[in-house]
């Protein structure tokens, strides 16, 4: 059970190893053996006494057996569920009669080693071929209405089509479009339009389709949902949909399904390998699988749910009388009536499969939440001292864990800054309504928001003393963790009970993958005494976003890589009150990405200053400081609970290829592997190269060793090492593995895996994503090695611009030939460049050259490429901080280190139609998918030079521009 005493260590975590951070202890380690045990099994009988030899059959019978006890004995009560499926006819509802005693809980747990499933779904049988030509099967729906379908545990895709073709307008009735396809929809009133609106993904049903008098198609949207979606502020539906769902006519791809409620029939196109005559096909039928509902005067208390699986919940509100899903943020819905200010409109938390309300000392541990129609877990009003620990939460339509309430509407239509409105959620009169002391620790949360993309991994509204720690959150469409509500509304800032919360030691990967205007860790409103500390954020667009009114927060010792790092919301001029984030500290943050915290000092807002200190930018290609590396290794699920999460590692594979000779080219593959986790610490790990059958029997150099691929194109290599000892794999810098060797012309898919050396074969615990290596013939457009040009002059066609400065061919500094030297002996009013025009080129290009700077304190331009009109395309340089750089998002960004007086091989792979390029240095790609600085469809000028404000000397040699003939 979660201890009811508070955690004094939260305020003193700086410099403390997070390995010592407490995580809820499994019940069998923390409590005495239960005095009473009740056993349930799917093949039991409710007439049985509930013993191991004669178990009960239903959970309701077991619940009644607990209620029939005269008292909860010392040691508590254990209800053990044997493995199998428990189909829930309706919600399994717990109230005060189901409580244990302090220290002696009622525990509902899996039989050791078995997997009981609390299932809200219904099996769909009787499948027959409906349309053989289209591959469509059908089966009776059994009177069900559902928004999801699962086939052998795999989510099917609701039948969908692209958005309207032609010209489409949007108004308060719906859409007018020149597209006539809607007139052919079989059942328009069931069709659902899905929109992408900045940080939301609203949905709305269609009411009807008709032909307008001007020949266009009128798509009338269902009310009141359309009105709510049109009135919900900056994310209102003002555009055509992103896509359209739910009509029989949309069935055209394997894995798609449609439920016709009139015909009471489900239609499905099987995927390859699926056999509907034997498959388990499930429609969800129960919205809330389990509720634990007390009252302020009689809370439910001392219950544990341990090791249970919760599956197949439904949520039908978007398909019901509301007619839509007007989400506002975090998959909450806002319902503004005509003329009502959005700030006082009703705002509602969407339901979860497990719902706790006035629940005290209730734990949900070591479970699995999967295939759910909205959120996994709600912790609502009046709940306290709740632990949600070591659960796997994945394949979720909505959010993962939701804590707290948000609504302040009291029926008012207008908003002012002085009225309190309804305070029950943000400042309740009854202290018993406050949500406090909720621990969300060591959970694996991934693939949430699959239907409602504004959903988050963990959401907390108006809460006190909530701890969100040591969780592993990955692959999320919007924010990973969202804390707070109320924006900067003055009455909420002045009166909210929110505060003393902590977001500590989480590992977050791939947040913000779909929507905008959020952050891996996102906050709203006042949060005095709150800490955001020692979290790792990787590849998440924005790591830390302190939005409107965020205040009183200490942001310390976080690590951000591959992400913009910090936004402190500004004060908007169109509001009747200040909106900025204020009175926050941001300190000792380590970051590497497109942007980070400002320099140490003060960032002022109208309500108060933010203080920044000790933040460290780590240049790309350089080692992370030991303190950052330690934070990265400790973030996420503790090693003692490694099996909770899926094994993973951050792989970064890059490659370059040389020119073709005799039908082959040398592939130089560089793999960087870091932040591996959720692997058994005692496993011995090695590497697996998977180059595919096309590269079977090939010999490559991997580090210092020679490896040869087997008949499948795989090779295991490297010295076996205990994973727990491989600290470099668990830190930020990781391990770099170079692999090189000749490969034939063609396109090859290569991947790298981390394998258990004790396991047979060439499988892997975790694989990188496939990396494409393209070896294609090239047409050389021009080449220049400067060896035939007289020293002191320029080759034909080369010119210079700007003063002071010179460019001329000289003897190489290392005495191996000649090169072009650029001298900038003094600062001036303009930069100096030398350039070569060439015939305009499009398509796929590759530019190879050697470059050398004689100092690390000056900016040397080049290679730059422009079109004939001077519009800038790819832009690379050596920067004055000893790093190579590319120009990205209106600023130079360092991508890797260089040394003075050393030659480097540079390769730019340029996709002119996409206006993107990559940069490799000495065969290692340091920057990918870099946008052109300007917009151009061809390139016609190559430039090198020096910045006007610096003095310096640079050399260029062996330039070759080729077109790749793919």
N, C-alpha and C positions, 0 to 999 in steps of 0.2 A: 504493500500500500504506500501511496505517496505520503510522506510525513506532513503533518499539518503545521509544523513550525516553519517559519520562513527562513530564507537562505541568506545569512549575512555575507556569504562569500561572493554573491553576485556583484556587490559594489566594489569588490577588491580583486577582480580577475586579472588586472594588468600584470603581466609577467608571470602568471601562474600557469603551469602546464594544464591544458584542458583535458589531458588524460585523467586528471583527478576529478573532473566535473562529475557530480553524482548523476546516475541514471537509475530509474526505478528498478529495484531488484526483483527478479522473477519470483512469483509467489512461493514456489517450492523451496526457495532459499531463505525467505524472510519470515515464514510463519510456521507454527507448529502443525503437526498432522491434524487434519480435520477430525472432529469428534463424530460427525455424521457424514456419510457418503451416499449419494443417490446416483444410480447409473442409468443412462438412457442410451438406446441403440435403435437405429432405423428398423431393425427386425424384432424389436421388443414388443411388449404387450402392456397396455396401460392397466391391465388387471394384475400385473406382476408387482412384487414388493419393491422393485428398483434396486436390486442387488446386481453384482457382477454376473451371477449365474442366471438371474431372472430380471433383466432390465425393463424399465418402462420404454414406451415407444415414442411419446410426444413430449415436446418441451413444455407444453401447457400442463401435462400431468406432473412433470417434475416440479414445475413452479407451484402447483397446488400442494405437492408433498412438502415443500419447504414451508409454505404458509400454515400447514397443519401442525408444524412443530410447536410445542408449547412455549419454547424459548430457544434462542440461539445459544448453543453450548460453547464452553471454552474450546478454542481451536476452530470454531466456525463450522460451516457446512460446505461440502464440496459436491457439486453436481457435475459428474463426469460424462462427457458425450463421446460415445464410440464413433469411429470414423464413418462417413457416409453423408448422404444428402437428407436434410430435414426441410421438406417443403413447407413453408409457412403459409397457412390459409389466410392469415391477416397479420397485422403487427403484433409482435410479442411485447406486451406492455407490462412494465414493472412500475409499481408504486410503493408507498411506504410500507405496505405489508410484506414486501420482499426484501427488506433491509436486513443487514447483519448487525453486529455490534462493533464498537470501536475496538480494533485489534483482533476481531473475530468475524471476518467477513463471510458472506455467502459467495462462493467462487464457482462460476460457470466456466468449465475448462475442458479442453480436449483431453481425451484419454491419451496417456503418454505414447508418442510415436504415431498417432492417428490424426486424421484431418476431417473433423466434422464441418459441414457447410450449412449455414443458415441461409436458405435459398428462397428468394421471393419470386422466382420464375416458375413458368409452366412449360412442360415439355410439349413440343408440337409434333404430332405424328400424322400418319396417313398421307405421306407425300406421293404425288403422282406427276407424270409429265403433263404439263399444261400446253406448252407450245414447243414442239420438238425443234422446229427451225430456229427459234430464238433461244433455245436452251433454258426455257422457263419452266420451273416446277411450281406446284401449288399444294396447299394443305389447309384444312379447316383451322380458323383462328380461335375457335372455342369461345367466341363472344368477347375476346380481349381487344383492348386498344393499347398500342405500345409505340414507343419512339425508338426502341432499339431491338435488335435481333442478334442472337449469338449462335454460331454453328461450331460445335466441338470446341467451345470456349473462345472462339475468335469472333470479334465484333464484325458484323456485316455492315455494308454501306447502304444507308437509306437512298433509294433511287433518286438520282439527281441529274440535272442538266445545266448547261451554261446559262448565263444571264441573257437578257433580251438581246436579240440582234437588231440592228438598225438604230434609229433615233428614239430615245425614251426620255420623257419628262416625269417629274414627281410633284404631286400636290397633296392636299389634305384628304383627297378621296383615294388616291393610290397612284397608278402610273398610266400614262398614255404612251403607246409605243407603235412604231411602224411594223413591228414583228407580229406576224399573224399566227405563230405557233401556239400561243395560249388558247386560241379558239379551238384547238384540237385536243386540249387536255381532257382526259376522261372524266375526272371528278375535280373541277377547279376549287371547290370549297374545302378540299383537303390539302391543297398545294400550299407549301410554306416557302416564303422568300427569306433568304439569309443575307444580311448586310455586314459590311466591315466599316465601322465608324470609329476610327482613331483607336481608343482604348476599350471599345465595346464591340460586341457582335450580336446586334439585335436580330430578332426573328419576327415574322408576322404571317398569319394565315391570309389566304385570299378569300374574299366573300363571293365574288362572281367575276365572270369574264364576258365582255360583250363587244360588239363592233360599234364604234362611235360614228356619228353622222359624216365625219370627214374621211372615213375609211380606216382610221387608225383603230388599234385595239385598246379598249379600256379595261384595265385590271383594277377592280375595286377591292380594297383591302378590308379585312375584318376589323370591326370595332368591338370594344374600346381600345384594343391593343394598338391599332394604327395611330389613334390620337395620342396615346402615351408615347409611342415611338417618335412621333412628330414633335412632341412638346418637351422632350427630355434634355433640352439644353444643347451644348456644343456637340453632342454625339447624336443629334436627331437624324432621322432617316430623310436625307435630302437628295439621295443619289439612287440610281438603279441598284438592284441586289448584286451581290458578288456571285451567287449561284442560286438555283431553285431546286426544291426537294419535293418528293412524296406524290408521285403520280405514276400510274401503271405505264404510261407512255414514255416515262424516263428510264425504264428497265432496258439497259443495253450493254451492261458490263458484268462479267463474273463477279460474284460477291455482293451484288446489289439486291435489295429486297423492297417489297411494297406490301402494306396491309390495307385491304379494301374493307372498311367497316360495314358497308352495305351488303357486300357479298359474303362477309365474314370469312375472308380467305386471305391467306398469306402467300405471296409469290416470291420466288427466289431463283437466281441464276447461280448454280453451284460453281465454286472455284475448282481449278484442276485438282483432282485427287479426292474431292468430297463425294461421299455417297449418302444421299439423303435417306436411303432406306435403312441405314445403320447409324447415322450421325445423331448426336444429341443436339437438337435445335430448341432454343429456349426463347420465349417471350417473357420479359419481366412483368410482374403483376401487382406487387406490393410496394407502396411508396416508401414507408418507413419500416424497416425490418424489425428494429428494436427501439423502444422508447423507455426511458427511465424518467418518469415524471412525478415529482413531488410538489409540494406547495411551500410557501414561506414558513408556515407553521409546522408542516410535516414533510421535511425533505426526505428523499430516498437516500440511504447512506450505506456505506460499507458493503459494496458489491464489486466483484472483480469479474471481468470477462477476459479469459486468458486462452490464447492459442486457437481461437475460433476464426472461421472464414465466413465473411458476409458477402453474398453475391446476389445479383439480379434484382436490384430495386428499380422502380420506375418513377417517373415524375411527369404528369400529364398537363400541368398548368398551361404551357405554351400551346397545346392542342385543344384546350377547353374554351369556356366562355370568354376568357380574357382575350383570346384570339392572337396572342403573340407573346414575345419575351422582350420587354423594354428594359434591358439591363443598363445599369448606370455605371457600375464599376465592381470588380471582384465578384461578378455574377450575382450581385444584388439587383433587385428590380426597383424602379421608381415609377409611381403611378400619378402623374400630375393631371389634375382636372383642368378643364378650360379656364384660363385666367389665373391659375394658381402658380405662385412662385415656386420654382423647383426646390428651393431650400426648405420649404415647409410641406412639400408633397410627401405622401407616404413612401417610405423606403423599407423594403422587406428583405430579410435573409432567406434564401431559398433552402428547402429542406435537405436533410442528410439522412442516410440509411440508418444510422444510429444517432438518436437524439437524446440529450441529457438536459433536464431542466429542474432546478432546485435539487441538484444531485451533489451530495457531499461524500468525499472519500470514495469515489468510484474510479476504478482503473480499467483501462482497455489496453491490454498488453499482448505482444507476441502474436497478433492476429494478421489476417489478410483481408483487405477490402478490394474487391475487384468486380468489374462488369456492373457498375452502378449507374443509375439513371440521373443522379445529380451529385450532391456532395457525399463524402464518406461519413464524416462525423460532425455533428453539431454539439457544441457545449453552450447552452443558452442560460437564460436569466436565473440568478440565484445559485448557480453552481460554484463550488469551490473545492479546493484540494482534490483535483482530478488529475490523473496521470494517463497520458496517451503515449505509450512507449513501445519501441521495437516492432512496430507494425509495418507491413508492406501495403502501400496504398497505390494502386496502379489500375489503368483502364477505367477511368472515372469520367463521366460526362461533365460534371461540375468541378467544384473545389475539393481539396483533400480534407483539411481540418478547418472548421469554422468555429470561432469563439466570440460570443458577444452579440449584442443587439445594436441597432443604429437609428431607429426611427425617432423623430421628434414631432411628427405631425399631430396637430390637435384640431384639424378641420379648418384652420385659417387659410385664406387665399393669398394674403399679402405677407411680406416679410419686413421686419424692422430689426434693428440691432439690439433692442432693449427687452423685447418680450421673451420670456423663457420658453414659451410653447410647452410641449409635453416633455418633462424632465425625467421620466421614468427610466430611460436607458442611460442618458449621459450624466444625470445627477439625481438618482432616485431618493425619494423621501424615506423609504424603508431600506435601511442598510442591508437587510437580508436579500434584497434584489441584486446587489453588486456581484459581479462575476470576478472571482479572484483566486489566485493560487492554482493556476492550471499549468501543468508541465507537459510540453510536447517534445519528447526527446528520443533520439536514436531511431527515427522512422525513415523508411525508404519511400519517397513520394515521387512518382513519375507518371507521365502520360495522363495528366488531369486536363480538364477543359476540352475534352474531345468533341463535345457537342456545343458547349457554351464557352467560347474561347476567352472571355474576360475573367474566367475562374482563376484562382490562385492555389498555390500549394498549401499555405497556412494563412488564414485570415483571422485577425483579432480586431474587434471594434472598440467599444468602451470597456476596458478591462483594467484590472489591477494585478500586479505581481504575477504576470504570465511569463513563463520561461519557454522559449523556443530554442532548443539547443541540440547540437550534435546530430542534426538530421542531414540526410542526403537527398537533395532535391534536384531533379534533372528533367530536361526536355519539357518545358512548360510554355504555353502560348503567351502568357502575360507574366505578371510579377510572381516571384516564388514565395515571398513572405510579405504580407501587407498588414501594417499595424496602425490602428487609429482610424478616426472618422471625424466628420464635422468640419473639415477644411479649416478656414480661419474665422468662422462665424463667432463674433465677440461673446455671445452668451455661452457658447460651448467652451471657448478658451477660458473664460472666467470660472465656469462652474463644473467642468467635466471631472469625473472621478478617475479618468484614465491616468496611469502613471506607474512607475516602479516596475516596468516590464523589461525583459531582457531577451535579445536575439544574439546568441552566443555560439560560436564554433560550428556553424553550419557550412556544409559544402553545397554550392549552388552551381550547376552547369546548364547552359543552354536555356536560360529564362528569356522572356520577351521574344520568343521565336515567331510570333504571329502578329500581335497587336503592338501599338505604340503608346508612348506617354506613360510609362511605368518604370519600374526598376526591379532588379533582382531582389533587393530589399527596399521597400517603399513605405513611407510613413505619411500620416495626415494628422493635423491637430496637435494640441498640447499633450506632452508625454513627460512631465517632470520626473526626474529620477530614473529615466529609461536609459539602458545601455545597448549599443550595437557593437559587438566586440569579437575580434578574432574569427571572423567569417572569411571564407574563401569564395570568391565569385569568378567564374571563368566563362568567357564567350557568351555574354548575356546582354549585349547592346549597352545597357547602363547598369552599373553595380548598385549604387546608393542614391536614392531619390527621396529627399526630404521635401515633400510637397507642401501645399498651403497650410500655414499655421503650425507646421511641425516645430516643436520647441521643447527645451529642457532635455535634450538628448545628447548623450556622450557617445560619439562615434570614434572608436579607437582600435588600432592594431588590426585592421582588416586588410586583406590582400585581394587585389583585382587584376586580372590578366585577360587580355583579349576583349576588354569592355571599356567603354567610357566609364569614368569612375564615380563622379559626384555631381549632383545637381542640388543646389539650395534655391528653392523657389523664390522668384522675385515678387515685388509688390506690383500688382496690376493697377492701372490708373482708372479702370472702368468699374471699380467696386467701391462701395461706401465705407470700406474699412480696409486696413492693411492686410495683405494676403501672404506676405513672404514668410519663409522659414526664419526663425530667430532664436537667439539664446541657446544655440547649439555649439558643441565643440567637435572639431574633426581633427584628430591627431594620430600621428604615427601610422598613417595609411601607406601601404606599399602598392604601387600601381604601375602597370605597363599596358598601354593601350592608346587609343586615339586622343584621350584627354583625361585629366585628373584634377585633384584639388588645386586651387590657386596657391600662390606662394604663401608662406607663413604670414599671418597678420589677421586683419579683421575684414569680414564681409558684412556690410551694414544693411539692415532692413529697418523699416519704419518702427516696428515694435521692439527692436533690439538688435544687437550685434551677434554675429557668429564668429567664433575664434578658431583659427586654423594654426596648427603648430606641428612641426616635426614630421611632416608628410614627405615621403620619399618616392621619387620617380626612378624606376629601374629601366635604363635604356635597353631596347631590344637587343638580344644577342649577348648580353652580359649576365653574369651570375646574380641570382637573387641573394640579398643579404640573409645571413643565417637566421635572423629573427623571422623573416617572411617565410623562409623555407620551413621552419618549425610550425608556424601557424598553418601552413598548407597541409603538412603531414598530420596534424592533430584535428583538422576540420573534418566534419562528417561523422558517420557512425563509428563509435569506438571499436578498436580491434577486437575486444572481447565479445562483441556482437556482430562479427564480420558476416555471418550467414544471413543477416536480416536483409542486406542489400545485394543487388546483382554485382558480380565482379565487373570492374570497369578500369580502364586506364585511358588517359588522354594521349592519343597518338597524333602526331603531326608528321605526315609523309609528304616529302617534296622530291622532285626529280628534275634532272636535266639530261639531255641526250646530245651527243656529238653528231657530226655529219655522217651520212651514210657512206660506207666503204664496203664494196663487195656484198651489198644487200644487208649489212648489219651496221649498228651504231652502238656506242658504249652508253649504257644507262648508268647514271649516277643517282642512286636513291639514298636519301637521308631520312632516317626515322628518328624522331625525338619522342620518347615515351616518359610520361610523368604522371604523378598523382594517381597511381594505381591504388585501388582500395577494394574492400569487401572480398579479399582473398584470404584463405586460411593462412594465418601467420606461419604455420609449420609446413605448408606446401613448398616443395622445391620447384622453382620455376626456370624455364628456358624459353628460347625464342623459336617461333615457327614462321618461315617465309612461305607464302602461298603465291606463286607466280602464275598459276593456271596450267592446264595441260599443254598449252601451246609453248610453254617454256620448260617442258619436262626434259630431264637429262642435261640441263644447262649448269655450268659451273660459274659461281659468283664468288667474289671476295667480300666477306662480311667481317669488318674490322681487320684483324690480322689473320683470319682463317679462310680457308677455301671450303665452300659448301657446294654440293651437287644436288639438284632437285630430283625427286623420285618420279614415277610414272604419272602422278597427279600434279606435278609441278610444285611439290612441297618439300621443305627441308627443315629439320630441327637442328638448331645450332646453339652455341654458347655454353658456358659453364653453368651447371645447375647450382642454384643458390636458394637458400631458405628465404621465403618472401619476407618474413619478419625482419631479416637482416638487410634486405635490399632497400635501405633508406633512400637512396637516390631515386628509386622508382616511385617513392611515396612523396617526394618533395616537389618543389617548383621547377627546378632545372631538369630533373630527370636524367635519362641516359640517352646519348646520341649514338646511333648505330648506322654507320655508312655501309652500303651494299652496292657493289658495282660489277658490271660484266656486260659482254656483248649480247644484244638481242636483235632479232630480225625485224625488218620493216613490218609495220602493222600497229594495231592498238592492243595493248596488254593491260589487264587488270591485276594489280599487285596489292597484296595486303600483308600485314604483319600481325602476329598473335603472340600473346603471353600464355605459355602452356605449363601444365603440371607435369614435371619431368617424370613423375611416378606413373602417369597414365600412359597406356599403350597408344601407339599410332601417332598421328600428326594433327590431332585436334587441339583446340586452344580454349583456355578459360575465357578469354576475351580477345576479339579481333578488332583491328582498326577498320575503318571504312575502306572500301576498295579505292585504290589510287590508280588513275588512268595514266599510262605511259604511251605516248604516241610517237612512233618512229616513222617518219614519212620522207620521201624525197624532197629536196630543197632546190630552188632556183636561186643562185647567187645574183643579187641585184647590183651590188658593188662591193669591192674589197680594197682595203688600203693598209699596207704594212710600212709605208714611208721609206722603205729601203732604197728605192730608186729616185728619191727626191734629194736634191742637193741640200746639204745642211745650210741653215740660215734662210731658207725660203719655205714657201708653202706649196703643196701639190696643186696641180691645175684644178680650178673650180672652187678652191677654198678662199674665203675672204674673212675679214675681221671687222668688228664694229666696237665703238667705245674707246675711251682713253681714261687713264693711262693703261698700257698693257701691250704685250707682244705675243705673237704665236709664230713658231718656226720649227722646222725639223732640226733635230740635234742628235748627236750620238747618245744611245741609251746610257743611263747612269750606271748600269751593270755591264756595259761594254759588249752587249750581244747584238747590236744592230742599231737602227735608228728609230726614233719615235717623235711624236709631235709634243713640243713643250709649250705650255702657256704660263707666261710670267705676268704677275700683277704686282709691280714693285711699290706702288703707293696707292693710298685710298683716293677715290675720285667721286665725281658727281654721278657717274653712271657705271654700270657693270661692263666688263669687257668680255666679248665672245668671239669665237671663230666658228664658221659654219660652212657646210657643204650642201647646196641644193641638189635634189635628184628627182627623177620622174615620179610623179605622184603614185602612191601605192596604197592599196587596200588589202582586205583579206587577212590571213594569218601571217605574221612576220616574226622573224627572230633576229635580234641584233646581238652580236658577240664582239667583245673588245677587251683589251687590257687597260687598266688605269692605275695610276700611282700618284699619291700626294706626298710632298716632301715635308709636310707639317700637319698637325692636327688642330690647328687654331684658325683655319680659314675655310671659307665655303668655296668649293670648286664645283661649278655647274657642269652637268652632263653625265650621261648623255641626255639631251633634250631633243624631242622631235616635235615638229610643227607641220601644219599644212602650208600651202603656198601663200595664203593670206596672213600667215603668222599666228593662227590659232594654235594654242598649246595643247599637245597630246601628252604622251608619257614624259615625266620629269623626274630624273634621279640626280643625286649629287653626293659629294662628300661634305659633311657638315663640320662646323667648327667645334663640335664636342666629341670628335673622334668616332663618329658613327656615319655609316652610309645612310642616306635618307631618300624618301620619296615625298612628293607633294600631294597631300591628301587633305580634303576638307579645309581648304584655304590656309594650310600651314604645313611646314616641313615636319615630317615624322621620322625619327630615327628607327632603323630596322636592323642594324648590326654593327659591330665595332670594326675599325680599321687601325692600322699602324702606319706611322710615317715611314717613308722610304722603302715601301714594299709594294710589289706588283700584285694586283688582284684581277682575276678573270670575272668579268661581268657578262651576264646573259639576260636580255630582256625578251620575254615571249609576249608578243603584242597581238591582241585580237582587235583589229581595227573596227569591224562592224559592231562589236559589243562595246567599244571604247574602253577597254580594260587591258591591264598588262600585269605581268609578274616580273620580279627581279631576283636573280640568283647571283650569289657571290661565291666563287670557287666551288661551283657545283651544288651549293646549298641554297634553296629558295628561301629568301628572307621576307619577301612580301608577295602576296597574291591578291588578285581581284582588285587591283588599284585602279580607280577611275582616271580617265584622261582629265586634265585640268579644264579644258574647253570642250566644245562640241564640234567634231569634225568627222568627215567620212573618209579622209585619206591623209597620208603623211608625205611631206615633200622636202623637209629640211632637217638636217642633223646639226646640233650645236654643242659646243663645250665652252666653258668660260670661267670667270671669277667674279665674285661679289664685290661691288663697289666699295664697301666698307672694310674690306680685308686686304692684307698683302699676303701673297703666297705663290707657290710654284706647283704645277701639276703636269703629268705626262699621260699621253694616250697613245695606244699602239694596237696593231692587228685588228682593225675594224672590219667587220663583215656584216652586211645586211642581206638577209635571204627571205624569200617567200616560201612558205611551207605548202607543198602541193598535196593537200589532203584530198 
